[in-house]
Amino acid sequence: MTAVTWLTVWALAVTPAPRAPLDSLYRPAAERLIGAALSSDHAMLRLSQLCDGIGHRLSGSPELDRAIAWAAQAMREDGLEKVRLQPAMVPHWVRGEEHAEMVEPGPQQLSILGLGRSVGTTAGGITAEVVVVESFAELDSLPADAVRGRMVLFDVPFTRYGETVRYRSQGANRAAARGAVAALVRSVGPVSLRTPHTGAMGGYVDSLPQIPAAAVTLEDASMIHRLLKRGQRVRVHLEMGARTLPDTLSHNVIGEIRGWQKPDEVVVVGGHIDSWDVGRGAQDDGGGVVISMEALRLIRQLGLRPRRTLRCVLWTNEENGTRGAQAYAESLGALVGKHVAAVESDGGVERPVGFEFGALRIGTDSTDAPRVAQAVARAKEIGRLLAGLGADRIADSGGDADIGPLMRKGVLGVAHRTTGEHYFDWHHTPADTPDKVDPIELRKNVAALAVMVFVLADMPEPLVPPPGAAAAAAAAAMRPAAARR
Ligand SMILES: [Zn+2]
């Protein structure tokens, strides 16, 4: 051979083969999964079993225990492997009887829902004059005697959930700090048919009195606000039987398809099995639960065993503690280093639009931008498989409550995203029922999720190195050159 020929052979040997784009590698499998998902009503059947058959599922309730047993049984019927319950001690808050009435001018019943974690009122309730504010700054600017002994109504219109929800989280403590006897919070939602929205408030601060807090409807909040603006005195009678009982035992439900080549590497997918104690937890998060289960059922049914282990985790207690998510992350120990991605569906099951990817610097909440960029660039190839479903938007800023503890340990987080057009109209209300779920959109969500998690679990190399590999590489780079030889 001439020198030139030798050079060519050498160049071919050391240049890595061009990596096949994921969409060309996985087009046939994706088409089979999408076809199976779009032609099956099984997810809707399961949603009805869960939401209509069992009901809402607050931590500590017998319904949550029944839902957990139902999900484990369903996973066994689907042929998942290592189906198991993972214990987690969860808060046990109970609502009790509650009602509110405007007594001056009045009388008029108000439609309320006590906030999760709130204390109740004393027996017989509280009657007090109402003061309305539109922000914490306005509350803090009021003279002391305008707040002391009164109920504070936070009438703050919904902008974005993450922004407006702070009035639900901090309202009671901020009102208590000014001497108020109760906090009423305009429901954190964009529209209302006189549907109050419950949800957890932040914990009480030790240095402040614990005052009861409840959500009122948009209609009632506006009415009270209008009356006060006209100079009318408003008094409300509030009675709440809420109590916090000792923590109680609950469980995450886990089942998996064992990887054929790298069984110790894991892709997690799931939603939360608990819900608020009103409505039926259909969009939040019955939908996320059933599409996660359905993704694994279809992958198994089609005989598509992935390279890595694909694990469905249905977290308990997302709504008022996220103890299930903490228990799962803590149970892993060093095995977290083998988690290549954690996918969560907890934004409802309206029309799917895609997935958001997020990575954190280990032990922090700060974004690891280079890892996110690397993941997003590659995941766009998976997105192309979802274009026919309209679910091909691949973006950064991914993250959600139940994958948070894993992300803080360095696992790539992936949030399933839908249009979310009406999600906050229903979420945490008596109206979150299965009729809000469009059966065809539900099938599309199954299809998009099944393709995403199958490719993540099967692709030859993960989107980004899992935390263990990243830590090993960092450690190797730190070692002195002599030690490396
Ligand atoms: Zn949720």
Boltz pocket constraint, residues with backbone or C-beta under 6 A from the ligand:
constraints:
  - pocket:
      binder: B
      contacts: [[A, 272], [A, 284], [A, 285], [A, 318], [A, 346]]
      max_distance: 6.0
